[in-house]
Structure formats: structure tokens, C-alpha cells
């Protein structure tokens, strides 16, 4: 089943999402890591994908600031 395997990438994605939410901003490097993860990593859980998509939504509506 797609998205049911948990691994290192899932842990890393969760750590990045947590850091972003605590800081209230996202660096370009974090943005690129999340973009790469969601586009290429089939090992992400559906929950990880949902959280990453929320980050992208927050950027789009201005709830998170993209910083250098």
C-alpha cells in the first residue's frame, strides 16, 4: 500500500514541519527539502503529505513567511 512504509524520510519530514511551525517561517532550503520530499519520496505517509501540503497552503495565504 502506498504511503504505509515509514522510514528515515518520514522522520525528517516531520522534523522539518515541526521546526517550521515553531518558527512561524520557512527557509528556502526547508522549502526545497519539502518540495523534493513530496515530489519524489513514495515512503511518506499520508499524514506527512497532508502536513507538508498544509505548509504550502500557509505560505500561499501568507500565514508563513518564506525567508532566506
mmCIF file as Biopython writes it, N, C-alpha, C and O atoms, coordinates in Angstrom:
data_model
#
loop_
_atom_site.group_PDB
_atom_site.id
_atom_site.type_symbol
_atom_site.label_atom_id
_atom_site.label_alt_id
_atom_site.label_comp_id
_atom_site.label_asym_id
_atom_site.label_entity_id
_atom_site.label_seq_id
_atom_site.pdbx_PDB_ins_code
_atom_site.Cartn_x
_atom_site.Cartn_y
_atom_site.Cartn_z
_atom_site.occupancy
_atom_site.B_iso_or_equiv
_atom_site.auth_seq_id
_atom_site.auth_asym_id
_atom_site.pdbx_PDB_model_num
ATOM 1   N N  . UNK A ? 1  ? 0.845  -1.187 0.000  1.0 0.0 1  A 1 
ATOM 2   C CA . UNK A ? 1  ? 0.000  0.000  0.000  1.0 0.0 1  A 1 
ATOM 3   C C  . UNK A ? 1  ? 0.888  1.247  0.000  1.0 0.0 1  A 1 
ATOM 4   O O  . UNK A ? 1  ? 1.830  1.346  0.786  1.0 0.0 1  A 1 
ATOM 5   N N  . UNK A ? 2  ? 0.587  2.169  -0.861 1.0 0.0 2  A 1 
ATOM 6   C CA . UNK A ? 2  ? 1.358  3.402  -0.969 1.0 0.0 2  A 1 
ATOM 7   C C  . UNK A ? 2  ? 1.214  4.242  0.299  1.0 0.0 2  A 1 
ATOM 8   O O  . UNK A ? 2  ? 0.112  4.433  0.814  1.0 0.0 2  A 1 
ATOM 9   N N  . UNK A ? 3  ? 2.374  4.748  0.799  1.0 0.0 3  A 1 
ATOM 10  C CA . UNK A ? 3  ? 2.341  5.629  1.956  1.0 0.0 3  A 1 
ATOM 11  C C  . UNK A ? 3  ? 2.309  4.916  3.288  1.0 0.0 3  A 1 
ATOM 12  O O  . UNK A ? 3  ? 2.254  5.571  4.328  1.0 0.0 3  A 1 
ATOM 13  N N  . UNK A ? 4  ? 2.342  3.579  3.292  1.0 0.0 4  A 1 
ATOM 14  C CA . UNK A ? 4  ? 2.259  2.874  4.563  1.0 0.0 4  A 1 
ATOM 15  C C  . UNK A ? 4  ? 3.617  2.563  5.154  1.0 0.0 4  A 1 
ATOM 16  O O  . UNK A ? 4  ? 3.702  2.204  6.329  1.0 0.0 4  A 1 
ATOM 17  N N  . UNK A ? 5  ? 4.665  2.687  4.391  1.0 0.0 5  A 1 
ATOM 18  C CA . UNK A ? 5  ? 6.004  2.402  4.872  1.0 0.0 5  A 1 
ATOM 19  C C  . UNK A ? 5  ? 6.552  3.639  5.575  1.0 0.0 5  A 1 
ATOM 20  O O  . UNK A ? 5  ? 6.544  4.737  5.019  1.0 0.0 5  A 1 
ATOM 21  N N  . UNK A ? 6  ? 7.024  3.451  6.794  1.0 0.0 6  A 1 
ATOM 22  C CA . UNK A ? 6  ? 7.644  4.573  7.494  1.0 0.0 6  A 1 
ATOM 23  C C  . UNK A ? 6  ? 9.138  4.376  7.474  1.0 0.0 6  A 1 
ATOM 24  O O  . UNK A ? 6  ? 9.623  3.247  7.557  1.0 0.0 6  A 1 
ATOM 25  N N  . UNK A ? 7  ? 9.864  5.454  7.364  1.0 0.0 7  A 1 
ATOM 26  C CA . UNK A ? 7  ? 11.308 5.367  7.301  1.0 0.0 7  A 1 
ATOM 27  C C  . UNK A ? 7  ? 11.939 6.672  7.696  1.0 0.0 7  A 1 
ATOM 28  O O  . UNK A ? 7  ? 11.292 7.567  8.239  1.0 0.0 7  A 1 
ATOM 29  N N  . UNK A ? 8  ? 13.228 6.760  7.407  1.0 0.0 8  A 1 
ATOM 30  C CA . UNK A ? 8  ? 14.000 7.940  7.761  1.0 0.0 8  A 1 
ATOM 31  C C  . UNK A ? 8  ? 13.413 9.211  7.151  1.0 0.0 8  A 1 
ATOM 32  O O  . UNK A ? 8  ? 13.368 10.253 7.806  1.0 0.0 8  A 1 
ATOM 33  N N  . UNK A ? 9  ? 12.966 9.127  5.909  1.0 0.0 9  A 1 
ATOM 34  C CA . UNK A ? 9  ? 12.437 10.321 5.251  1.0 0.0 9  A 1 
ATOM 35  C C  . UNK A ? 9  ? 11.189 10.845 5.946  1.0 0.0 9  A 1 
ATOM 36  O O  . UNK A ? 9  ? 10.970 12.055 5.999  1.0 0.0 9  A 1 
ATOM 37  N N  . UNK A ? 10 ? 10.371 9.944  6.479  1.0 0.0 10 A 1 
ATOM 38  C CA . UNK A ? 10 ? 9.177  10.353 7.206  1.0 0.0 10 A 1 
ATOM 39  C C  . UNK A ? 10 ? 9.563  11.112 8.463  1.0 0.0 10 A 1 
ATOM 40  O O  . UNK A ? 10 ? 8.955  12.134 8.781  1.0 0.0 10 A 1 
ATOM 41  N N  . UNK A ? 11 ? 10.564 10.627 9.179  1.0 0.0 11 A 1 
ATOM 42  C CA . UNK A ? 11 ? 11.025 11.285 10.401 1.0 0.0 11 A 1 
ATOM 43  C C  . UNK A ? 11 ? 11.599 12.655 10.066 1.0 0.0 11 A 1 
ATOM 44  O O  . UNK A ? 11 ? 11.325 13.631 10.764 1.0 0.0 11 A 1 
ATOM 45  N N  . UNK A ? 12 ? 12.384 12.732 9.018  1.0 0.0 12 A 1 
ATOM 46  C CA . UNK A ? 12 ? 12.986 14.000 8.605  1.0 0.0 12 A 1 
ATOM 47  C C  . UNK A ? 12 ? 11.903 14.997 8.201  1.0 0.0 12 A 1 
ATOM 48  O O  . UNK A ? 12 ? 11.968 16.166 8.580  1.0 0.0 12 A 1 
ATOM 49  N N  . UNK A ? 13 ? 10.920 14.550 7.445  1.0 0.0 13 A 1 
ATOM 50  C CA . UNK A ? 13 ? 9.827  15.438 7.024  1.0 0.0 13 A 1 
ATOM 51  C C  . UNK A ? 13 ? 9.089  15.980 8.239  1.0 0.0 13 A 1 
ATOM 52  O O  . UNK A ? 13 ? 8.786  17.172 8.294  1.0 0.0 13 A 1 
ATOM 53  N N  . UNK A ? 14 ? 8.798  15.130 9.208  1.0 0.0 14 A 1 
ATOM 54  C CA . UNK A ? 14 ? 8.096  15.563 10.416 1.0 0.0 14 A 1 
ATOM 55  C C  . UNK A ? 14 ? 8.938  16.580 11.186 1.0 0.0 14 A 1 
ATOM 56  O O  . UNK A ? 14 ? 8.405  17.573 11.681 1.0 0.0 14 A 1 
ATOM 57  N N  . UNK A ? 15 ? 10.239 16.344 11.290 1.0 0.0 15 A 1 
ATOM 58  C CA . UNK A ? 15 ? 11.120 17.280 11.998 1.0 0.0 15 A 1 
ATOM 59  C C  . UNK A ? 15 ? 11.121 18.637 11.310 1.0 0.0 15 A 1 
ATOM 60  O O  . UNK A ? 15 ? 11.054 19.668 11.980 1.0 0.0 15 A 1 
ATOM 61  N N  . UNK A ? 16 ? 11.196 18.654 9.998  1.0 0.0 16 A 1 
ATOM 62  C CA . UNK A ? 16 ? 11.203 19.912 9.254  1.0 0.0 16 A 1 
ATOM 63  C C  . UNK A ? 16 ? 9.888  20.645 9.438  1.0 0.0 16 A 1 
ATOM 64  O O  . UNK A ? 16 ? 9.883  21.851 9.683  1.0 0.0 16 A 1 
ATOM 65  N N  . UNK A ? 17 ? 8.770  19.937 9.323  1.0 0.0 17 A 1 
ATOM 66  C CA . UNK A ? 17 ? 7.454  20.550 9.506  1.0 0.0 17 A 1 
ATOM 67  C C  . UNK A ? 17 ? 7.336  21.134 10.907 1.0 0.0 17 A 1 
ATOM 68  O O  . UNK A ? 17 ? 6.857  22.256 11.071 1.0 0.0 17 A 1 
ATOM 69  N N  . UNK A ? 18 ? 7.766  20.386 11.917 1.0 0.0 18 A 1 
ATOM 70  C CA . UNK A ? 18 ? 7.704  20.878 13.298 1.0 0.0 18 A 1 
ATOM 71  C C  . UNK A ? 18 ? 8.546  22.139 13.487 1.0 0.0 18 A 1 
ATOM 72  O O  . UNK A ? 18 ? 8.109  23.085 14.143 1.0 0.0 18 A 1 
ATOM 73  N N  . UNK A ? 19 ? 9.760  22.157 12.910 1.0 0.0 19 A 1 
ATOM 74  C CA . UNK A ? 19 ? 10.629 23.341 13.009 1.0 0.0 19 A 1 
ATOM 75  C C  . UNK A ? 19 ? 9.966  24.558 12.366 1.0 0.0 19 A 1 
ATOM 76  O O  . UNK A ? 19 ? 10.017 25.657 12.917 1.0 0.0 19 A 1 
ATOM 77  N N  . UNK A ? 20 ? 9.361  24.368 11.232 1.0 0.0 20 A 1 
ATOM 78  C CA . UNK A ? 20 ? 8.704  25.460 10.511 1.0 0.0 20 A 1 
ATOM 79  C C  . UNK A ? 20 ? 7.550  26.021 11.327 1.0 0.0 20 A 1 
ATOM 80  O O  . UNK A ? 20 ? 7.409  27.236 11.464 1.0 0.0 20 A 1 
ATOM 81  N N  . UNK A ? 21 ? 6.732  25.140 11.864 1.0 0.0 21 A 1 
ATOM 82  C CA . UNK A ? 21 ? 5.569  25.589 12.632 1.0 0.0 21 A 1 
ATOM 83  C C  . UNK A ? 21 ? 5.984  26.312 13.907 1.0 0.0 21 A 1 
ATOM 84  O O  . UNK A ? 21 ? 5.342  27.289 14.294 1.0 0.0 21 A 1 
ATOM 85  N N  . UNK A ? 22 ? 7.036  25.855 14.561 1.0 0.0 22 A 1 
ATOM 86  C CA . UNK A ? 22 ? 7.520  26.523 15.777 1.0 0.0 22 A 1 
ATOM 87  C C  . UNK A ? 22 ? 8.085  27.903 15.435 1.0 0.0 22 A 1 
ATOM 88  O O  . UNK A ? 22 ? 7.828  28.877 16.142 1.0 0.0 22 A 1 
ATOM 89  N N  . UNK A ? 23 ? 8.856  27.980 14.345 1.0 0.0 23 A 1 
ATOM 90  C CA . UNK A ? 23 ? 9.492  29.244 13.962 1.0 0.0 23 A 1 
ATOM 91  C C  . UNK A ? 23 ? 8.495  30.235 13.344 1.0 0.0 23 A 1 
ATOM 92  O O  . UNK A ? 23 ? 8.692  31.448 13.417 1.0 0.0 23 A 1 
ATOM 93  N N  . UNK A ? 24 ? 7.444  29.718 12.747 1.0 0.0 24 A 1 
ATOM 94  C CA . UNK A ? 24 ? 6.494  30.602 12.083 1.0 0.0 24 A 1 
ATOM 95  C C  . UNK A ? 24 ? 6.997  31.144 10.764 1.0 0.0 24 A 1 
ATOM 96  O O  . UNK A ? 24 ? 6.449  32.105 10.225 1.0 0.0 24 A 1 
ATOM 97  N N  . UNK A ? 25 ? 8.044  30.523 10.246 1.0 0.0 25 A 1 
ATOM 98  C CA . UNK A ? 25 ? 8.601  30.908 8.958  1.0 0.0 25 A 1 
ATOM 99  C C  . UNK A ? 25 ? 9.318  29.708 8.364  1.0 0.0 25 A 1 
ATOM 100 O O  . UNK A ? 25 ? 9.616  28.740 9.064  1.0 0.0 25 A 1 
ATOM 101 N N  . UNK A ? 26 ? 9.591  29.780 7.078  1.0 0.0 26 A 1 
ATOM 102 C CA . UNK A ? 26 ? 10.245 28.680 6.386  1.0 0.0 26 A 1 
ATOM 103 C C  . UNK A ? 26 ? 11.395 29.224 5.554  1.0 0.0 26 A 1 
ATOM 104 O O  . UNK A ? 26 ? 11.250 30.225 4.851  1.0 0.0 26 A 1 
ATOM 105 N N  . UNK A ? 27 ? 12.533 28.558 5.641  1.0 0.0 27 A 1 
ATOM 106 C CA . UNK A ? 27 ? 13.678 28.975 4.835  1.0 0.0 27 A 1 
ATOM 107 C C  . UNK A ? 27 ? 13.545 28.386 3.438  1.0 0.0 27 A 1 
ATOM 108 O O  . UNK A ? 27 ? 12.820 27.416 3.217  1.0 0.0 27 A 1 
ATOM 109 N N  . UNK A ? 28 ? 14.256 28.994 2.512  1.0 0.0 28 A 1 
ATOM 110 C CA . UNK A ? 28 ? 14.220 28.466 1.146  1.0 0.0 28 A 1 
ATOM 111 C C  . UNK A ? 28 ? 14.750 27.036 1.103  1.0 0.0 28 A 1 
ATOM 112 O O  . UNK A ? 28 ? 14.270 26.219 0.317  1.0 0.0 28 A 1 
ATOM 113 N N  . UNK A ? 29 ? 15.727 26.733 1.934  1.0 0.0 29 A 1 
ATOM 114 C CA . UNK A ? 29 ? 16.275 25.379 1.998  1.0 0.0 29 A 1 
ATOM 115 C C  . UNK A ? 29 ? 15.214 24.388 2.492  1.0 0.0 29 A 1 
ATOM 116 O O  . UNK A ? 29 ? 15.063 23.307 1.922  1.0 0.0 29 A 1 
ATOM 117 N N  . UNK A ? 30 ? 14.495 24.747 3.531  1.0 0.0 30 A 1 
ATOM 118 C CA . UNK A ? 30 ? 13.424 23.887 4.033  1.0 0.0 30 A 1 
ATOM 119 C C  . UNK A ? 30 ? 12.344 23.703 2.975  1.0 0.0 30 A 1 
ATOM 120 O O  . UNK A ? 30 ? 11.819 22.604 2.795  1.0 0.0 30 A 1 
ATOM 121 N N  . UNK A ? 31 ? 12.018 24.777 2.283  1.0 0.0 31 A 1 
ATOM 122 C CA . UNK A ? 31 ? 11.020 24.716 1.218  1.0 0.0 31 A 1 
ATOM 123 C C  . UNK A ? 31 ? 11.443 23.716 0.141  1.0 0.0 31 A 1 
ATOM 124 O O  . UNK A ? 31 ? 10.639 22.902 -0.315 1.0 0.0 31 A 1 
ATOM 125 N N  . UNK A ? 32 ? 12.706 23.787 -0.257 1.0 0.0 32 A 1 
ATOM 126 C CA . UNK A ? 32 ? 13.213 22.870 -1.276 1.0 0.0 32 A 1 
ATOM 127 C C  . UNK A ? 32 ? 13.211 21.422 -0.773 1.0 0.0 32 A 1 
ATOM 128 O O  . UNK A ? 32 ? 12.893 20.505 -1.530 1.0 0.0 32 A 1 
ATOM 129 N N  . UNK A ? 33 ? 13.564 21.214 0.499  1.0 0.0 33 A 1 
ATOM 130 C CA . UNK A ? 33 ? 13.544 19.859 1.061  1.0 0.0 33 A 1 
ATOM 131 C C  . UNK A ? 33 ? 12.137 19.274 1.047  1.0 0.0 33 A 1 
ATOM 132 O O  . UNK A ? 33 ? 11.944 18.117 0.673  1.0 0.0 33 A 1 
ATOM 133 N N  . UNK A ? 34 ? 11.156 20.075 1.454  1.0 0.0 34 A 1 
ATOM 134 C CA . UNK A ? 34 ? 9.775  19.590 1.469  1.0 0.0 34 A 1 
ATOM 135 C C  . UNK A ? 34 ? 9.250  19.361 0.056  1.0 0.0 34 A 1 
ATOM 136 O O  . UNK A ? 34 ? 8.543  18.385 -0.195 1.0 0.0 34 A 1 
ATOM 137 N N  . UNK A ? 35 ? 9.592  20.250 -0.858 1.0 0.0 35 A 1 
ATOM 138 C CA . UNK A ? 35 ? 9.174  20.085 -2.247 1.0 0.0 35 A 1 
ATOM 139 C C  . UNK A ? 35 ? 9.748  18.802 -2.824 1.0 0.0 35 A 1 
ATOM 140 O O  . UNK A ? 35 ? 9.033  18.031 -3.464 1.0 0.0 35 A 1 
ATOM 141 N N  . UNK A ? 36 ? 11.032 18.571 -2.599 1.0 0.0 36 A 1 
ATOM 142 C CA . UNK A ? 36 ? 11.668 17.345 -3.084 1.0 0.0 36 A 1 
ATOM 143 C C  . UNK A ? 36 ? 11.044 16.113 -2.460 1.0 0.0 36 A 1 
ATOM 144 O O  . UNK A ? 36 ? 10.809 15.116 -3.143 1.0 0.0 36 A 1 
ATOM 145 N N  . UNK A ? 37 ? 10.774 16.178 -1.169 1.0 0.0 37 A 1 
ATOM 146 C CA . UNK A ? 37 ? 10.196 15.028 -0.471 1.0 0.0 37 A 1 
ATOM 147 C C  . UNK A ? 37 ? 8.826  14.673 -1.029 1.0 0.0 37 A 1 
ATOM 148 O O  . UNK A ? 37 ? 8.535  13.503 -1.277 1.0 0.0 37 A 1 
ATOM 149 N N  . UNK A ? 38 ? 8.002  15.664 -1.223 1.0 0.0 38 A 1 
ATOM 150 C CA . UNK A ? 38 ? 6.630  15.372 -1.666 1.0 0.0 38 A 1 
ATOM 151 C C  . UNK A ? 38 ? 6.589  14.944 -3.127 1.0 0.0 38 A 1 
ATOM 152 O O  . UNK A ? 38 ? 5.698  14.193 -3.522 1.0 0.0 38 A 1 
ATOM 153 N N  . UNK A ? 39 ? 7.535  15.408 -3.933 1.0 0.0 39 A 1 
ATOM 154 C CA . UNK A ? 39 ? 7.529  15.047 -5.348 1.0 0.0 39 A 1 
ATOM 155 C C  . UNK A ? 39 ? 8.199  13.710 -5.637 1.0 0.0 39 A 1 
ATOM 156 O O  . UNK A ? 39 ? 7.866  13.052 -6.622 1.0 0.0 39 A 1 
ATOM 157 N N  . UNK A ? 40 ? 9.143  13.301 -4.784 1.0 0.0 40 A 1 
ATOM 158 C CA . UNK A ? 40 ? 9.929  12.125 -5.140 1.0 0.0 40 A 1 
ATOM 159 C C  . UNK A ? 40 ? 9.882  10.975 -4.148 1.0 0.0 40 A 1 
ATOM 160 O O  . UNK A ? 40 ? 10.330 9.879  -4.484 1.0 0.0 40 A 1 
ATOM 161 N N  . UNK A ? 41 ? 9.371  11.167 -2.962 1.0 0.0 41 A 1 
ATOM 162 C CA . UNK A ? 41 ? 9.501  10.132 -1.940 1.0 0.0 41 A 1 
ATOM 163 C C  . UNK A ? 41 ? 8.192  9.385  -1.734 1.0 0.0 41 A 1 
ATOM 164 O O  . UNK A ? 41 ? 7.244  9.917  -1.156 1.0 0.0 41 A 1 
ATOM 165 N N  . UNK A ? 42 ? 8.151  8.162  -2.209 1.0 0.0 42 A 1 
ATOM 166 C CA . UNK A ? 42 ? 6.962  7.345  -2.041 1.0 0.0 42 A 1 
ATOM 167 C C  . UNK A ? 42 ? 6.823  6.789  -0.631 1.0 0.0 42 A 1 
ATOM 168 O O  . UNK A ? 42 ? 5.800  6.184  -0.313 1.0 0.0 42 A 1 
ATOM 169 N N  . UNK A ? 43 ? 7.826  6.978  0.221  1.0 0.0 43 A 1 
ATOM 170 C CA . UNK A ? 43 ? 7.777  6.455  1.586  1.0 0.0 43 A 1 
ATOM 171 C C  . UNK A ? 43 ? 7.114  7.399  2.575  1.0 0.0 43 A 1 
ATOM 172 O O  . UNK A ? 43 ? 6.976  7.051  3.748  1.0 0.0 43 A 1 
ATOM 173 N N  . UNK A ? 44 ? 6.705  8.569  2.143  1.0 0.0 44 A 1 
ATOM 174 C CA . UNK A ? 44 ? 5.996  9.478  3.035  1.0 0.0 44 A 1 
ATOM 175 C C  . UNK A ? 44 ? 4.624  8.912  3.350  1.0 0.0 44 A 1 
ATOM 176 O O  . UNK A ? 44 ? 3.957  8.352  2.480  1.0 0.0 44 A 1 
ATOM 177 N N  . UNK A ? 45 ? 4.214  9.059  4.584  1.0 0.0 45 A 1 
ATOM 178 C CA . UNK A ? 45 ? 2.865  8.635  4.946  1.0 0.0 45 A 1 
ATOM 179 C C  . UNK A ? 45 ? 1.863  9.672  4.441  1.0 0.0 45 A 1 
ATOM 180 O O  . UNK A ? 45 ? 2.236  10.793 4.095  1.0 0.0 45 A 1 
ATOM 181 N N  . UNK A ? 46 ? 0.616  9.293  4.402  1.0 0.0 46 A 1 
ATOM 182 C CA . UNK A ? 46 ? -0.424 10.241 4.003  1.0 0.0 46 A 1 
ATOM 183 C C  . UNK A ? 46 ? -0.478 11.418 4.973  1.0 0.0 46 A 1 
ATOM 184 O O  . UNK A ? 46 ? -0.730 12.549 4.556  1.0 0.0 46 A 1 
ATOM 185 N N  . UNK A ? 47 ? -0.247 11.171 6.248  1.0 0.0 47 A 1 
ATOM 186 C CA . UNK A ? 47 ? -0.219 12.249 7.248  1.0 0.0 47 A 1 
ATOM 187 C C  . UNK A ? 47 ? 0.906  13.230 6.954  1.0 0.0 47 A 1 
ATOM 188 O O  . UNK A ? 47 ? 0.711  14.442 7.046  1.0 0.0 47 A 1 
ATOM 189 N N  . UNK A ? 48 ? 2.104  12.708 6.594  1.0 0.0 48 A 1 
ATOM 190 C CA . UNK A ? 48 ? 3.229  13.578 6.238  1.0 0.0 48 A 1 
ATOM 191 C C  . UNK A ? 48 ? 2.877  14.431 5.019  1.0 0.0 48 A 1 
ATOM 192 O O  . UNK A ? 48 ? 3.134  15.635 4.999  1.0 0.0 48 A 1 
ATOM 193 N N  . UNK A ? 49 ? 2.299  13.807 4.023  1.0 0.0 49 A 1 
ATOM 194 C CA . UNK A ? 49 ? 1.907  14.548 2.818  1.0 0.0 49 A 1 
ATOM 195 C C  . UNK A ? 49 ? 0.901  15.641 3.159  1.0 0.0 49 A 1 
ATOM 196 O O  . UNK A ? 49 ? 0.990  16.758 2.648  1.0 0.0 49 A 1 
ATOM 197 N N  . UNK A ? 50 ? -0.044 15.318 4.016  1.0 0.0 50 A 1 
ATOM 198 C CA . UNK A ? 50 ? -1.063 16.292 4.424  1.0 0.0 50 A 1 
ATOM 199 C C  . UNK A ? 50 ? -0.412 17.464 5.146  1.0 0.0 50 A 1 
ATOM 200 O O  . UNK A ? 50 ? -0.748 18.617 4.875  1.0 0.0 50 A 1 
ATOM 201 N N  . UNK A ? 51 ? 0.519  17.186 6.065  1.0 0.0 51 A 1 
ATOM 202 C CA . UNK A ? 51 ? 1.184  18.262 6.806  1.0 0.0 51 A 1 
ATOM 203 C C  . UNK A ? 51 ? 2.032  19.132 5.887  1.0 0.0 51 A 1 
ATOM 204 O O  . UNK A ? 51 ? 2.038  20.355 6.022  1.0 0.0 51 A 1 
ATOM 205 N N  . UNK A ? 52 ? 2.740  18.514 4.963  1.0 0.0 52 A 1 
ATOM 206 C CA . UNK A ? 52 ? 3.553  19.279 4.020  1.0 0.0 52 A 1 
ATOM 207 C C  . UNK A ? 52 ? 2.648  20.158 3.152  1.0 0.0 52 A 1 
ATOM 208 O O  . UNK A ? 52 ? 2.972  21.317 2.893  1.0 0.0 52 A 1 
ATOM 209 N N  . UNK A ? 53 ? 1.540  19.621 2.712  1.0 0.0 53 A 1 
ATOM 210 C CA . UNK A ? 53 ? 0.602  20.423 1.917  1.0 0.0 53 A 1 
ATOM 211 C C  . UNK A ? 53 ? 0.035  21.587 2.723  1.0 0.0 53 A 1 
ATOM 212 O O  . UNK A ? 53 ? -0.206 22.660 2.170  1.0 0.0 53 A 1 
ATOM 213 N N  . UNK A ? 54 ? -0.179 21.389 4.017  1.0 0.0 54 A 1 
ATOM 214 C CA . UNK A ? 54 ? -0.624 22.496 4.871  1.0 0.0 54 A 1 
ATOM 215 C C  . UNK A ? 54 ? 0.436  23.590 4.920  1.0 0.0 54 A 1 
ATOM 216 O O  . UNK A ? 54 ? 0.101  24.774 4.889  1.0 0.0 54 A 1 
ATOM 217 N N  . UNK A ? 55 ? 1.704  23.213 4.997  1.0 0.0 55 A 1 
ATOM 218 C CA . UNK A ? 55 ? 2.795  24.200 4.986  1.0 0.0 55 A 1 
ATOM 219 C C  . UNK A ? 55 ? 2.722  25.014 3.696  1.0 0.0 55 A 1 
ATOM 220 O O  . UNK A ? 55 ? 2.805  26.241 3.730  1.0 0.0 55 A 1 
ATOM 221 N N  . UNK A ? 56 ? 2.566  24.332 2.559  1.0 0.0 56 A 1 
ATOM 222 C CA . UNK A ? 56 ? 2.479  25.036 1.279  1.0 0.0 56 A 1 
ATOM 223 C C  . UNK A ? 56 ? 1.253  25.952 1.241  1.0 0.0 56 A 1 
ATOM 224 O O  . UNK A ? 56 ? 1.322  27.066 0.723  1.0 0.0 56 A 1 
ATOM 225 N N  . UNK A ? 57 ? 0.147  25.484 1.783  1.0 0.0 57 A 1 
ATOM 226 C CA . UNK A ? 57 ? -1.057 26.323 1.855  1.0 0.0 57 A 1 
ATOM 227 C C  . UNK A ? 57 ? -0.813 27.555 2.713  1.0 0.0 57 A 1 
ATOM 228 O O  . UNK A ? 57 ? -1.230 28.653 2.342  1.0 0.0 57 A 1 
ATOM 229 N N  . UNK A ? 58 ? -0.142 27.396 3.861  1.0 0.0 58 A 1 
ATOM 230 C CA . UNK A ? 58 ? 0.148  28.516 4.755  1.0 0.0 58 A 1 
ATOM 231 C C  . UNK A ? 58 ? 1.032  29.557 4.072  1.0 0.0 58 A 1 
ATOM 232 O O  . UNK A ? 58 ? 0.853  30.757 4.283  1.0 0.0 58 A 1 
ATOM 233 N N  . UNK A ? 59 ? 1.977  29.107 3.262  1.0 0.0 59 A 1 
ATOM 234 C CA . UNK A ? 59 ? 2.822  30.042 2.516  1.0 0.0 59 A 1 
ATOM 235 C C  . UNK A ? 59 ? 1.965  30.821 1.525  1.0 0.0 59 A 1 
ATOM 236 O O  . UNK A ? 59 ? 2.087  32.041 1.409  1.0 0.0 59 A 1 
ATOM 237 N N  . UNK A ? 60 ? 1.109  30.117 0.821  1.0 0.0 60 A 1 
ATOM 238 C CA . UNK A ? 60 ? 0.273  30.735 -0.209 1.0 0.0 60 A 1 
ATOM 239 C C  . UNK A ? 60 ? -0.649 31.812 0.351  1.0 0.0 60 A 1 
ATOM 240 O O  . UNK A ? 60 ? -0.855 32.843 -0.288 1.0 0.0 60 A 1 
ATOM 241 N N  . UNK A ? 61 ? -1.206 31.580 1.541  1.0 0.0 61 A 1 
ATOM 242 C CA . UNK A ? 61 ? -2.132 32.558 2.112  1.0 0.0 61 A 1 
ATOM 243 C C  . UNK A ? 61 ? -1.451 33.558 3.046  1.0 0.0 61 A 1 
ATOM 244 O O  . UNK A ? 61 ? -2.112 34.422 3.623  1.0 0.0 61 A 1 
ATOM 245 N N  . UNK A ? 62 ? -0.133 33.441 3.194  1.0 0.0 62 A 1 
ATOM 246 C CA . UNK A ? 62 ? 0.625  34.419 3.981  1.0 0.0 62 A 1 
ATOM 247 C C  . UNK A ? 62 ? 0.731  34.111 5.468  1.0 0.0 62 A 1 
ATOM 248 O O  . UNK A ? 62 ? 1.171  34.963 6.239  1.0 0.0 62 A 1 
ATOM 249 N N  . UNK A ? 63 ? 0.346  32.933 5.878  1.0 0.0 63 A 1 
ATOM 250 C CA . UNK A ? 63 ? 0.455  32.566 7.304  1.0 0.0 63 A 1 
ATOM 251 C C  . UNK A ? 63 ? 1.886  32.192 7.682  1.0 0.0 63 A 1 
ATOM 252 O O  . UNK A ? 63 ? 2.258  32.260 8.853  1.0 0.0 63 A 1 
ATOM 253 N N  . UNK A ? 64 ? 2.696  31.792 6.682  1.0 0.0 64 A 1 
ATOM 254 C CA . UNK A ? 64 ? 4.122  31.528 6.878  1.0 0.0 64 A 1 
ATOM 255 C C  . UNK A ? 64 ? 4.910  32.407 5.935  1.0 0.0 64 A 1 
ATOM 256 O O  . UNK A ? 64 ? 4.534  32.598 4.778  1.0 0.0 64 A 1 
ATOM 257 N N  . UNK A ? 65 ? 6.003  32.939 6.438  1.0 0.0 65 A 1 
ATOM 258 C CA . UNK A ? 65 ? 6.860  33.789 5.631  1.0 0.0 65 A 1 
ATOM 259 C C  . UNK A ? 65 ? 8.036  32.967 5.104  1.0 0.0 65 A 1 
ATOM 260 O O  . UNK A ? 65 ? 8.673  32.230 5.857  1.0 0.0 65 A 1 
ATOM 261 N N  . UNK A ? 66 ? 8.316  33.096 3.826  1.0 0.0 66 A 1 
ATOM 262 C CA . UNK A ? 66 ? 9.462  32.449 3.201  1.0 0.0 66 A 1 
ATOM 263 C C  . UNK A ? 66 ? 10.658 33.367 3.357  1.0 0.0 66 A 1 
ATOM 264 O O  . UNK A ? 66 ? 10.638 34.500 2.877  1.0 0.0 66 A 1 
ATOM 265 N N  . UNK A ? 67 ? 11.703 32.888 4.026  1.0 0.0 67 A 1 
ATOM 266 C CA . UNK A ? 67 ? 12.890 33.704 4.306  1.0 0.0 67 A 1 
ATOM 267 C C  . UNK A ? 67 ? 14.127 33.031 3.702  1.0 0.0 67 A 1 
ATOM 268 O O  . UNK A ? 67 ? 14.114 31.844 3.377  1.0 0.0 67 A 1 
ATOM 269 N N  . UNK A ? 68 ? 15.194 33.824 3.561  1.0 0.0 68 A 1 
ATOM 270 C CA . UNK A ? 68 ? 16.465 33.283 3.045  1.0 0.0 68 A 1 
ATOM 271 C C  . UNK A ? 68 ? 17.208 32.504 4.078  1.0 0.0 68 A 1 
ATOM 272 O O  . UNK A ? 68 ? 18.290 31.986 3.801  1.0 0.0 68 A 1 
#
